[in-house]
Amino acid sequence: MSRDNGRALVTFIVGAGVGAAAALLFAPKTGKQLRDEIGEGASDRINQVRNKATRVGQRAQGLTDRVTEQVHEAATAGENAFNTATKD
């Protein structure tokens, strides 16, 4: 995970915590209603984090695949160049 993605994730988590605390302080709802709402909000945030992590993982896998292919191509080109140079 890049440094910017890590910072964004930490910022998101801190923001979610501050929002939850504000909801507890200012909510004009009963305890059960508030707990249900907080639980739903937390579930939504967890799903958002999971989705983001999945997308980051997919991007990382794509990058890994591209780099692996480039290394393979470079190794093949190097081997071909070596073979050509040693034939003489």
SULMO-V849955 format. One record per run of one state. SS is the DSSP state (@ for helix, = for strand, . for the rest). FROM is the first residue (numbers start at 1). TO is the last residue. If there is no record, write none. Layout:
ss: [SS SS]
from: [FROM FROM]
to: [TO TO]
This chain:
ss: [. @ . @ .]
from: [1 3 27 31 88]
to: [2 26 30 87 88]
